[in-house]
């Protein structure tokens, strides 16, 4: 693996500072000047790496989507070998873990932008494809391991993704109430597991 260049590291630091500012004041109110204040560096230095707020938005959009992708399609789930491991994967998709990866306010600010910005819309389309492909890969591996016997893995993966996407929004309204969150998430988990036809020997 190649070494990360100083320029790439600095760009990542600025992008994450922009993320923190967006969490604090909202994406629409985040500015290059506020990022510079956050980092205690000059506005000119920020603009050396990101000449406009738009360029920062595109960089953060990539970061947010990658975080979501790495949560839903983590490498640790690519070698599932038992029914219990697959069930744990499904449960993780509806757990509170996702809130540690992505701030809801920032995520939904970007979601709104897919209707306004073609580049962000294209990124989101590609992201959805990667998510579905990742879930498909996990289910296909589980099928090959004899854990599930679903005949149409593509259909199952698409329905599971739609359930995850809807749950992300729904569960967000319960994030500060653990009891209602657990009750609501269990409904999604039970339905997601019902989509899988587990083999009797798994």
GUPAKOL-516210 format. One line per 5 residues: number of its first residue (from 1); for each residue x, y, z negated of N, C-alpha, C. Coordinates in pm, 1 decimal, always signed. Example, Ala and Ser with C-alpha at 12.3 -4.5 7.8 and 13.67 -1.06 7.14 Angstrom:
1> +1319.0/-569.0/-780.0/+1230.0/-450.0/-780.0/+1320.0/-330.0/-780.0 | +1285.0/-225.0/-708.0/+1367.0/-106.0/-714.0/+1290.0/+3.0/-787.0
END
This chain:
1> +84.5/-119.2/+0.0/+0.0/+0.0/+0.0/+88.0/+124.3/+0.0 | +60.1/+221.1/+86.7/+140.7/+341.1/+96.4/+119.7/+434.4/-21.9 | +217.8/+516.1/-48.4/+208.9/+612.0/-156.5/+116.0/+725.4/-117.8 | +39.9/+774.4/-216.1/-50.5/+886.0/-192.6/+32.3/+1013.0/-184.4 | +13.9/+1090.2/-78.4/+91.4/+1212.5/-61.2/+46.3/+1318.4/-161.2
6> +133.6/+1413.9/-187.5/+101.3/+1523.7/-278.9/-19.3/+1601.3/-227.3 | -26.6/+1617.7/-96.6/-139.0/+1690.8/-37.3/-270.7/+1615.7/-59.8 | -268.7/+1484.8/-39.7/-390.0/+1405.5/-61.5/-431.4/+1409.2/-208.4 | -332.2/+1403.0/-296.3/-361.9/+1407.0/-439.4/-423.5/+1540.5/-477.8 | -369.6/+1648.0/-424.0/-422.5/+1780.8/-454.8/-563.9/+1797.2/-399.5
11> -588.6/+1745.1/-281.0/-722.7/+1752.2/-222.4/-822.7/+1674.8/-308.8 | -779.6/+1560.7/-359.9/-867.5/+1481.3/-445.7/-897.1/+1554.6/-575.9 | -795.1/+1617.3/-633.4/-813.6/+1693.1/-757.3/-911.8/+1807.8/-737.4 | -900.5/+1877.3/-626.4/-990.4/+1989.5/-597.9/-1132.0/+1939.3/-573.6 | -1142.9/+1828.9/-501.8/-1274.9/+1770.9/-475.8/-1343.6/+1732.9/-605.4
16> -1269.9/+1672.0/-698.3/-1329.2/+1631.3/-825.1/-1360.7/+1751.9/-913.0 | -1282.9/+1857.3/-902.0/-1314.8/+1980.3/-975.2/-1443.7/+2040.9/-919.8 | -1460.6/+2034.5/-788.4/-1583.6/+2081.9/-724.8/-1702.9/+2000.1/-774.0 | -1681.4/+1870.0/-789.9/-1785.1/+1781.0/-842.5/-1825.6/+1823.7/-983.5 | -1727.6/+1851.0/-1069.0/-1756.4/+1891.7/-1206.8/-1830.8/+2024.9/-1209.8
21> -1791.1/+2116.6/-1124.0/-1860.0/+2246.1/-1116.3/-2003.6/+2225.7/-1069.1 | -2022.0/+2140.2/-969.0/-2156.1/+2112.5/-916.9/-2244.5/+2050.1/-1024.0 | -2187.1/+1966.0/-1108.9/-2262.8/+1906.3/-1219.4/-2307.6/+2013.9/-1318.0 | -2222.4/+2112.2/-1337.6/-2250.4/+2215.8/-1438.0/-2348.5/+2321.0/-1388.8 | -2334.1/+2367.0/-1265.0/-2413.8/+2480.8/-1217.7/-2502.5/+2447.8/-1098.9
26> -2494.2/+2324.6/-1049.0/-2571.6/+2288.0/-930.4/-2489.3/+2305.6/-804.6 | -2509.8/+2218.9/-707.2/-2430.8/+2222.9/-584.2/-2446.8/+2355.6/-511.8 | -2569.5/+2408.9/-510.5/-2594.5/+2533.5/-437.9/-2523.0/+2653.1/-500.5 | -2492.6/+2644.0/-631.1/-2426.0/+2754.8/-700.1/-2275.5/+2734.6/-715.4 | -2227.3/+2618.7/-676.5/-2083.0/+2591.3/-685.3/-2009.9/+2667.9/-576.1
31> -1900.5/+2731.7/-611.7/-1823.1/+2811.6/-516.6/-1674.9/+2779.0/-528.5 | -1600.5/+2820.4/-428.6/-1455.5/+2801.8/-431.7/-1395.4/+2877.1/-549.2 | -1447.3/+2997.5/-576.7/-1396.8/+3076.7/-689.1/-1417.3/+3003.5/-821.6 | -1532.3/+2938.8/-838.5/-1560.0/+2866.5/-962.3/-1472.0/+2742.3/-974.0 | -1440.7/+2681.3/-860.7/-1349.0/+2566.7/-861.6/-1210.0/+2613.3/-905.1
36> -1167.6/+2726.9/-851.2/-1036.3/+2781.4/-888.3/-1031.1/+2812.5/-1036.8 | -1138.5/+2871.7/-1090.7/-1143.5/+2902.1/-1234.1/-1139.3/+2773.6/-1316.3 | -1210.1/+2672.8/-1270.1/-1214.2/+2544.3/-1339.4/-1075.1/+2483.0/-1348.8 | -999.3/+2495.1/-1239.6/-866.4/+2435.3/-1232.4/-756.5/+2527.4/-1282.9 | -795.7/+2653.5/-1309.4/-698.8/+2755.1/-1352.0/-587.6/+2773.6/-1248.3
41> -630.4/+2779.0/-1121.8/-539.1/+2807.9/-1011.4/-600.6/+2919.9/-928.8 | -527.0/+2967.9/-831.2/-577.8/+3078.5/-750.3/-679.7/+3029.5/-647.6 | -769.9/+3119.6/-612.8/-867.8/+3088.3/-508.4/-796.4/+3058.5/-377.0 | -686.7/+3128.6/-353.1/-609.8/+3108.8/-230.2/-553.6/+2968.1/-220.1 | -512.6/+2911.6/-334.4/-458.0/+2776.3/-332.9/-567.6/+2675.4/-299.9
46> -685.3/+2695.6/-353.6/-797.4/+2607.1/-318.0/-823.7/+2615.7/-168.7 | -824.4/+2738.3/-115.3/-856.0/+2759.5/+26.2/-745.0/+2710.0/+118.3 | -627.3/+2688.0/+62.6/-519.8/+2628.3/+142.1/-556.7/+2485.7/+181.8 | -631.1/+2418.9/+93.8/-672.3/+2280.6/+119.5/-814.4/+2272.8/+175.2 | -899.1/+2365.2/+132.5/-1038.4/+2368.2/+179.0/-1073.1/+2513.3/+212.1
51> -1073.3/+2544.2/+339.5/-1091.9/+2683.3/+381.2/-1232.1/+2735.7/+353.3 | -1329.4/+2646.3/+347.0/-1468.1/+2687.3/+326.7/-1536.7/+2596.2/+225.6 | -1646.2/+2644.9/+171.1/-1725.9/+2561.6/+81.8/-1780.1/+2440.5/+157.8 | -1813.4/+2458.7/+284.6/-1866.6/+2349.1/+364.8/-1767.9/+2233.3/+371.7 | -1639.7/+2264.9/+387.8/-1539.3/+2158.7/+394.9/-1529.0/+2084.6/+261.5
56> -1548.1/+2155.8/+151.9/-1549.6/+2093.2/+19.9/-1672.5/+2003.7/+4.9 | -1783.7/+2049.9/+56.9/-1907.8/+1971.7/+50.1/-1891.3/+1839.8/+125.3 | -1828.0/+1843.9/+242.6/-1808.4/+1721.6/+319.6/-1716.8/+1624.8/+244.2 | -1611.2/+1678.7/+181.4/-1518.2/+1593.0/+105.7/-1589.0/+1529.5/-13.7 | -1670.9/+1608.0/-83.3/-1741.9/+1554.2/-199.1/-1849.8/+1455.9/-156.0
61> -1912.6/+1480.9/-43.5/-2012.4/+1387.9/+9.5/-1950.7/+1250.1/+31.4 | -1832.0/+1246.9/+90.4/-1761.9/+1119.1/+111.1/-1732.1/+1051.0/-22.2 | -1690.2/+1130.2/-120.5/-1656.5/+1075.7/-252.5/-1780.2/+1017.3/-320.5 | -1892.7/+1088.5/-315.2/-2015.9/+1042.0/-378.6/-2063.6/+911.4/-315.9 | -2062.8/+906.3/-182.5/-2109.3/+785.7/-114.5/-2017.3/+667.7/-142.9
66> -1887.4/+693.3/-149.6/-1793.1/+585.0/-180.8/-1813.0/+533.2/-322.9 | -1844.8/+622.4/-415.4/-1871.0/+579.8/-553.3/-1993.3/+488.7/-558.1 | -2098.5/+530.3/-489.1/-2220.5/+449.5/-485.6/-2191.7/+313.7/-421.7 | -2117.9/+315.2/-311.7/-2083.8/+192.1/-241.2/-2002.1/+99.1/-330.0 | -1903.0/+153.8/-399.0/-1817.2/+71.6/-484.6/-1892.8/+14.6/-604.0
71> -2000.4/+81.3/-643.4/-2082.4/+28.9/-752.0/-2170.4/-86.2/-704.3 | -2238.6/-65.3/-591.7/-2332.0/-166.7/-542.5/-2260.0/-286.4/-482.5 | -2145.3/-262.8/-416.6/-2072.7/-370.6/-349.3/-1931.0/-379.3/-405.7 | -1921.7/-401.4/-536.1/-1792.4/-413.7/-601.6/-1720.9/-541.1/-555.5 | -1589.1/-533.6/-542.4/-1509.7/-649.5/-498.8/-1528.5/-770.8/-589.9
76> -1557.3/-744.5/-717.9/-1568.6/-856.8/-812.9/-1689.0/-945.2/-783.2 | -1780.9/-895.4/-698.4/-1899.4/-974.6/-665.4/-1886.7/-1047.9/-531.7 | -1772.4/-1035.7/-467.6/-1756.3/-1098.0/-335.9/-1724.6/-1246.9/-344.8 | -1693.9/-1295.6/-465.1/-1661.5/-1438.5/-481.1/-1751.9/-1504.9/-584.6 | -1879.3/-1469.3/-581.7/-1976.1/-1529.4/-672.6/-1985.6/-1679.8/-644.6
81> -1982.3/-1761.7/-751.2/-1984.2/-1906.9/-731.2/-2093.0/-1978.7/-810.1 | -2170.3/-1904.3/-892.7/-2276.1/-1968.1/-971.1/-2402.3/-1882.3/-968.7 | -2514.2/-1946.5/-1000.1/-2640.7/-1873.6/-1007.1/-2634.4/-1765.2/-1114.1 | -2571.7/-1794.3/-1226.9/-2561.5/-1697.0/-1335.2/-2486.3/-1572.5/-1289.8 | -2379.1/-1590.7/-1213.6/-2302.4/-1476.3/-1163.9/-2386.2/-1392.3/-1068.4
86> -2464.4/-1457.9/-984.0/-2549.9/-1384.3/-890.9/-2659.3/-1309.7/-967.1 | -2717.0/-1372.6/-1067.6/-2818.4/-1305.9/-1148.5/-2758.5/-1185.0/-1220.7 | -2635.5/-1198.5/-1271.0/-2568.8/-1086.2/-1337.6/-2544.6/-971.3/-1239.7 | -2512.4/-1005.5/-1116.1/-2494.5/-902.2/-1013.0/-2624.6/-825.7/-992.6 | -2734.4/-897.5/-978.0/-2864.3/-833.3/-958.5/-2896.8/-743.1/-1077.3
91> -2873.5/-792.2/-1197.6/-2902.2/-711.6/-1317.1/-2817.5/-584.4/-1319.6 | -2692.9/-595.1/-1276.5/-2604.5/-477.9/-1279.2/-2655.9/-365.8/-1189.7 | -2725.5/-402.9/-1082.2/-2774.6/-303.0/-986.9/-2881.4/-213.3/-1047.7 | -2944.0/-260.1/-1154.8/-3050.2/-182.3/-1218.2/-3012.8/-141.1/-1360.4 | -2884.2/-147.1/-1389.8/-2836.4/-111.7/-1522.4/-2806.7/+37.4/-1529.1
96> -2764.9/+81.6/-1647.1/-2728.2/+222.3/-1665.1/-2590.2/+254.1/-1607.0 | -2520.3/+152.4/-1560.7/-2383.4/+173.1/-1512.1/-2374.7/+277.8/-1402.7 | -2474.4/+277.2/-1312.5/-2465.3/+367.1/-1198.0/-2455.7/+512.9/-1239.1 | -2515.0/+548.4/-1355.3/-2513.5/+687.2/-1398.2/-2374.6/+732.7/-1440.1 | -2285.6/+636.1/-1467.0/-2147.3/+671.0/-1499.9/-2065.4/+695.9/-1373.0
101> -2116.9/+650.8/-1259.3/-2046.1/+665.9/-1132.2/-2086.0/+794.2/-1059.6 | -2213.5/+829.4/-1069.5/-2265.4/+939.3/-989.3/-2362.6/+1022.2/-1071.4 | -2343.5/+1152.8/-1073.8/-2438.3/+1241.2/-1139.8/-2563.7/+1254.6/-1053.3 | -2680.5/+1234.7/-1113.8/-2805.7/+1238.8/-1038.0/-2828.6/+1371.3/-966.8 | -2803.2/+1480.5/-1038.9/-2828.4/+1611.8/-979.8/-2746.6/+1635.4/-854.4
106> -2619.8/+1597.1/-860.2/-2532.5/+1614.4/-743.8/-2574.7/+1520.5/-631.2 | -2606.5/+1395.0/-667.7/-2645.0/+1298.3/-565.0/-2767.8/+1345.4/-489.1 | -2869.5/+1391.7/-560.9/-2992.5/+1430.2/-493.1/-2981.3/+1564.8/-421.0 | -2885.1/+1645.9/-461.5/-2857.1/+1767.1/-383.1/-2804.8/+1727.9/-245.1 | -2718.3/+1626.2/-242.6/-2668.3/+1575.8/-114.5/-2778.6/+1506.6/-35.3
111> -2863.3/+1434.5/-106.7/-2973.7/+1365.9/-38.4/-3061.7/+1467.0/+34.9 | -3087.8/+1581.0/-28.5/-3169.1/+1684.5/+35.5/-3100.8/+1739.0/+161.0 | -2967.5/+1739.3/+159.5/-2892.7/+1796.0/+271.8/-2894.9/+1708.7/+396.9 | -2936.2/+1582.4/+384.4/-2941.1/+1498.4/+504.6/-3047.8/+1548.9/+601.3 | -3140.8/+1630.4/+549.8/-3244.7/+1687.0/+636.2/-3201.6/+1820.4/+696.3
116> -3084.5/+1869.4/+653.1/-3039.8/+2002.0/+695.9/-2908.2/+2000.6/+772.4 | -2827.8/+1895.9/+751.4/-2692.6/+1895.0/+807.4/-2668.4/+1763.3/+880.8 | -2639.5/+1771.2/+1010.4/-2625.2/+1650.6/+1092.3/-2505.2/+1566.0/+1048.6 | -2395.3/+1629.6/+1008.7/-2277.5/+1553.1/+968.2/-2306.9/+1472.0/+842.2 | -2372.3/+1533.6/+744.7/-2406.9/+1462.5/+622.0/-2510.4/+1353.8/+652.5
121> -2602.6/+1382.7/+744.9/-2701.7/+1282.7/+784.1/-2634.2/+1161.4/+847.3 | -2535.2/+1186.9/+932.9/-2461.3/+1077.3/+997.4/-2382.7/+997.3/+894.4 | -2320.1/+1067.4/+798.6/-2247.3/+998.7/+691.9/-2340.2/+908.7/+612.0 | -2459.8/+959.4/+585.0/-2555.4/+882.5/+505.5/-2603.2/+759.5/+581.5 | -2624.4/+772.5/+712.1/-2664.2/+656.8/+793.2/-2557.3/+548.9/+788.9
126> -2431.0/+589.9/+804.1/-2320.5/+494.1/+799.4/-2309.5/+429.7/+661.2 | -2333.0/+510.2/+559.3/-2329.1/+462.2/+421.1/-2436.6/+355.5/+397.2 | -2558.1/+382.7/+444.9/-2666.2/+285.0/+429.4/-2630.7/+153.0/+497.2 | -2569.0/+163.5/+614.1/-2529.3/+43.2/+687.1/-2425.0/-35.5/+607.7 | -2328.5/+35.8/+548.1/-2225.6/-31.7/+468.6/-2284.9/-99.0/+345.5
131> -2380.3/-31.9/+280.5/-2445.9/-89.3/+163.2/-2518.3/-217.8/+200.8 | -2597.3/-211.0/+306.8/-2673.4/-328.7/+350.0/-2580.5/-441.1/+392.6 | -2474.5/-406.5/+463.7/-2377.5/-509.1/+505.1/-2310.4/-573.2/+384.5 | -2282.4/-490.0/+282.4/-2219.4/-543.0/+161.3/-2310.2/-639.2/+87.4 | -2436.1/-601.3/+71.3/-2532.7/-689.6/+5.7/-2551.1/-817.1/+88.3
136> -2556.0/-800.4/+220.2/-2568.6/-915.5/+309.8/-2450.2/-1011.6/+290.0 | -2329.6/-956.3/+279.6/-2209.7/-1038.9/+260.9/-2216.7/-1116.4/+129.2 | -2258.0/-1049.3/+21.2/-2268.6/-1114.7/-108.9/-2371.8/-1226.7/-104.7 | -2486.1/-1200.4/-40.8/-2590.3/-1303.4/-31.7/-2548.5/-1417.2/+61.2 | -2478.5/-1383.1/+168.9/-2430.4/-1487.3/+260.9/-2331.2/-1578.8/+190.7
141> -2239.0/-1519.7/+114.7/-2143.5/-1600.9/+38.4/-2216.3/-1691.5/-61.0 | -2320.9/-1635.5/-124.0/-2398.4/-1714.6/-220.2/-2471.8/-1828.3/-150.5 | -2516.5/-1802.6/-28.5/-2584.3/-1906.2/+50.5/-2484.8/-2017.2/+86.0 | -2365.6/-1977.4/+127.1/-2263.5/-2076.0/+163.5/-2216.8/-2157.5/+43.2 | -2225.1/-2096.6/-75.2/-2187.5/-2167.0/-198.7/-2299.8/-2259.1/-246.7
146> -2414.3/-2253.9/-179.0/-2526.3/-2338.4/-218.2/-2606.0/-2284.4/-335.5 | -2588.0/-2156.2/-366.3/-2658.1/-2096.2/-480.1/-2801.4/-2059.9/-442.0 | -2818.4/-2005.8/-321.4/-2951.4/-1971.2/-272.6/-2974.6/-2040.4/-138.7 | -3101.7/-2053.2/-102.1/-3135.0/-2119.1/+23.7/-3227.8/-2034.6/+110.9 | -3227.3/-1902.1/+89.0/-3308.5/-1813.0/+172.3/-3274.9/-1834.2/+318.7
151> -3377.6/-1845.3/+402.8/-3355.7/-1869.3/+545.6/-3314.5/-1742.8/+618.7 | -3367.4/-1627.1/+574.9/-3339.8/-1500.2/+643.5/-3264.1/-1407.2/+549.0 | -3131.2/-1417.7/+550.2/-3047.7/-1338.0/+460.1/-3056.2/-1189.2/+494.1 | -3064.8/-1157.3/+622.5/-3072.4/-1017.1/+664.2/-3196.4/-950.4/+605.9 | -3309.9/-1016.7/+618.3/-3435.0/-963.1/+564.7/-3427.2/-947.2/+413.4
156> -3373.6/-1047.3/+346.7/-3361.7/-1042.6/+200.8/-3272.1/-927.7/+157.0 | -3159.8/-909.1/+226.7/-3066.6/-801.2/+194.2/-3131.9/-665.0/+214.5 | -3208.6/-649.0/+321.9/-3274.4/-521.2/+350.4/-3378.8/-488.4/+245.0 | -3457.3/-588.5/+205.5/-3560.0/-565.7/+103.7/-3494.4/-534.4/-31.0 | -3387.7/-607.4/-63.6/-3317.1/-583.8/-189.4/-3260.0/-443.3/-192.3
161> -3202.8/-399.7/-79.9/-3149.3/-262.5/-76.7/-3259.4/-159.8/-98.4 | -3373.6/-177.3/-30.7/-3485.2/-83.1/-44.8/-3530.9/-76.5/-190.6 | -3529.9/-190.4/-258.6/-3569.6/-195.2/-399.1/-3468.8/-120.3/-486.0 | -3340.5/-138.7/-457.3/-3235.2/-69.2/-532.2/-3246.6/+81.4/-513.8 | -3265.4/+123.1/-388.7/-3272.2/+265.9/-357.3/-3390.6/+331.4/-427.6
166> -3505.7/+263.5/-425.1/-3622.9/+317.5/-492.9/-3606.2/+318.1/-643.1 | -3542.8/+214.7/-696.4/-3522.2/+205.1/-840.4/-3428.5/+314.5/-890.2 | -3329.3/+349.7/-809.5/-3233.6/+453.7/-848.6/-3307.8/+582.0/-883.2 | -3404.5/+617.6/-798.9/-3483.2/+738.8/-822.1/-3576.4/+721.2/-942.2 | -3647.4/+609.6/-945.6/-3745.3/+585.5/-1051.4/-3680.1/+577.5/-1189.0
171> -3569.6/+503.1/-1198.1/-3504.7/+485.2/-1328.0/-3439.9/+613.2/-1378.5 | -3408.7/+704.2/-1285.7/-3349.5/+831.4/-1326.2/-3438.8/+909.8/-1420.3 | -3570.1/+892.2/-1407.9/-3664.3/+964.5/-1494.3/-3667.7/+906.6/-1635.9 | -3603.5/+791.0/-1656.0/-3602.5/+726.1/-1787.9/-3462.9/+726.0/-1850.9 | -3368.5/+795.5/-1790.3/-3229.1/+781.7/-1829.9/-3205.0/+822.6/-1975.9
176> -3288.7/+910.1/-2031.4/-3270.2/+954.3/-2170.0/-3359.9/+879.8/-2268.6 | -3429.0/+776.0/-2220.5/-3514.9/+695.8/-2307.4/-3480.7/+548.9/-2284.7 | -3400.4/+494.1/-2373.8/-3348.5/+358.9/-2352.1/-3458.8/+254.0/-2346.5 | -3560.2/+270.4/-2430.6/-3667.6/+170.4/-2435.8/-3743.6/+165.3/-2304.4 | -3788.8/+280.5/-2257.0/-3864.7/+282.4/-2131.5/-3776.4/+246.4/-2013.0
181> -3647.1/+282.2/-2021.1/-3554.1/+246.6/-1913.7/-3543.7/+94.8/-1901.2 | -3525.2/+28.1/-2015.9/-3510.7/-117.6/-2014.8/-3638.3/-186.0/-1966.2 | -3752.8/-132.2/-2008.1/-3879.9/-190.0/-1964.0/-3897.2/-175.4/-1813.4 | -3867.6/-56.2/-1763.1/-3883.2/-30.0/-1620.3/-3782.5/-109.8/-1538.4 | -3658.3/-113.2/-1585.4/-3554.5/-184.0/-1510.6/-3582.6/-333.5/-1504.8
186> -3642.7/-387.8/-1610.9/-3672.2/-531.2/-1611.4/-3773.4/-567.3/-1503.9 | -3866.4/-476.3/-1476.2/-3963.0/-499.0/-1367.8/-3891.2/-512.3/-1233.9 | -3794.4/-424.1/-1209.9/-3718.1/-429.2/-1085.0/-3631.6/-554.8/-1079.4 | -3569.8/-588.9/-1191.9/-3483.6/-707.6/-1195.8/-3564.6/-833.0/-1165.2 | -3679.5/-845.8/-1230.5/-3763.3/-964.4/-1209.3/-3805.5/-975.6/-1063.0
191> -3841.9/-861.8/-1004.2/-3885.7/-865.6/-863.9/-3768.0/-898.1/-771.8 | -3651.7/-839.5/-799.9/-3533.2/-865.6/-717.4/-3495.8/-1013.4/-723.0 | -3498.9/-1071.8/-842.4/-3465.0/-1213.2/-857.5/-3567.3/-1302.9/-787.4 | -3693.5/-1257.0/-782.3/-3797.0/-1337.0/-715.7/-3776.3/-1343.1/-564.3 | -3694.0/-1252.3/-511.0/-3664.0/-1253.4/-367.7/-3566.4/-1365.8/-331.2
196> -3495.8/-1416.1/-431.5/-3391.2/-1515.8/-408.1/-3445.7/-1655.9/-432.4 | -3425.1/-1742.1/-335.4/-3468.4/-1882.2/-347.5/-3349.4/-1963.7/-398.6 | -3342.2/-1977.9/-528.5/-3227.8/-2046.7/-588.2/-3235.8/-2196.8/-560.6 | -3121.4/-2252.4/-529.3/-3113.7/-2397.3/-506.5/-3124.3/-2469.5/-640.4 | -3184.8/-2583.9/-640.6/-3204.2/-2659.3/-764.0/-3071.2/-2700.7/-826.2
201> -2968.0/-2716.1/-743.0/-2837.8/-2762.0/-793.6/-2744.6/-2649.2/-829.7 | -2784.9/-2523.7/-808.3/-2692.3/-2410.9/-832.2/-2676.5/-2383.0/-980.7
END
